[in-house]
Amino acid sequence: MIDGVIAQIIPAVFDERGQEVPIESRFSPDVVEQLVEYPPRPVTPEPTHAELWERAISETRTMRQPIILVLDGLQSSAMALDLKERALVIETAKQGLRDITKLNLSDCTTYEEMRARVGAAYYALAAALPADIRLAFAEATK
């Protein structure tokens, strides 16, 4: 650009493998330093804390669904076999899964921290279950 006006558009050049040859290897550093990308690439804004939170909760809902389906089956079997205490343990686990979406993530500053908090909640929930139910939990998250 010269005085804010496009002076020249430099087209891409591709090598024999079809890969673009970097502009830095085609021109000297002093020329490259003066180049301006046109049109300028739009700057993608960083997601807000609220957007990250919603993403973490949305992924949590998706992740818990197969677990709830497995627990539903186990609970039905427990009820059919008149194992009311076992059915109640399973219902408590299902409610715990539903409640994971209510985790307070306000002090998490990154998406990774949010995922870690949710993961810890899943782990704590699974760890409190009897071994055979915990195994079903693990199978559903593979």
N, C-alpha and C positions, 0 to 999 in steps of 0.2 A: 504494500500500500504506500502510496505517496500522497501526502497531504490529505489523508483520509479517503482517498479514491483507490480502487483496485487498479494496480498497474499491470499485474500479470497473474494468471492462475497457472500454477505448476501442476501438471497432471501426474497421476501416479504412474510408476514404472514397475513392471513385474519381471522377475527373473524366469529362467527356463522351467522352474518348478511351479510357477504361478504365484509365488509369494512376492508381496510388495517389497521393493527395495527401499530401505529407510532413506529419508531425505538427507539425513546427516552423512550418509555415505555417497551421496550424489553431489553435494555442494560443500564448499569450504565453511568452516565454523563462522567466519565473519558474515557470510551470506545467510546462513541458517539463523543466526542471531537476529537478523532483520526481518525474517519471515513472520507473517501473521496468518493464523489459520482462518480460512473463510469457507463457509460461514462458521462463526465461532461455535464450538460444541456447547450445547446447553449444559449448564452446571446442574447436576442432579442434587437437589437438596438432601441433606442428611435427614433420615427419618426422625420425627419427634419422639420424645419419651412415650407419649400416649400411643403413637403408631407402633413402637416397639412392643409396648405392653399388650396391645391388641393382637399383634402378630404372635407373641408368646402364648397368649390365652387361646387363640384360634388353633395353633398347633397342638396345644394341650388337649383341646376338645377332640381333634382328629386322632391323637394318639390314644386317648382313653377309650374311644368307642369299641375297638375290638376287645379290650379287656372287659368292659362292661358286658359285652355279648357272651364272653366265656363265663363270667361270673353269673349271668342270668341262667345259663345252662346248668351250672353247678348248683345254683340255688333251687332251681326246679327239681333237680334230682334229690337234693336234700329234703325238700318238702314232700316229694313222693315217697321217700323212705322214712318220713316222720322224724327227721333229724332237725328239730326246730332250733336247737342251739347253733348248729352248723349254719343253718339258713340265716340266722340272725347275724352271725359273724360275717357272712357274705354280704348281707344287706348293709352292714356297717362299712365294709370295704367299698361297696358301690357308692354309698353316700360320701365317703372320703374322696373318691374319684370325682364326684360332682363338685365337691367343695374346693378341689385344687384350683378351679378357675376363679376362686375368690381370694387367692393368695395376694398378699400385699407386696407388690413389686416396686413400690414408689422409691425405695432407697437403692434400687439397682440402677446403675448408670449405663450399662451396656446390655445388648440383647443376650450375650453370652452369660452374663450374671443372672439374667432372668431365667434362662434355660437351666442354669445350674440350680437355682432356687426351686424351680418346678421339679427338676430331676431328684433333688433331695427329698421333696415331699412325696414323690412316687416311691422312692427307696424306703422312706420311713413307713409309708402305708403298707408296702409289700412285706417289710421286715416284721410287722406285727401280725401277719397272717400265719396260719398253720402251713407247714411245708408243702403239702399237696396243692393247696390253693395258691401259694406263692409260686409254685411251678407253673400253674396255669397262667398266672400273671406274666411270668417270664416268657412263656410260649406265645402269648398274645402280642408281645412287644417286639418279637423278632422281625 
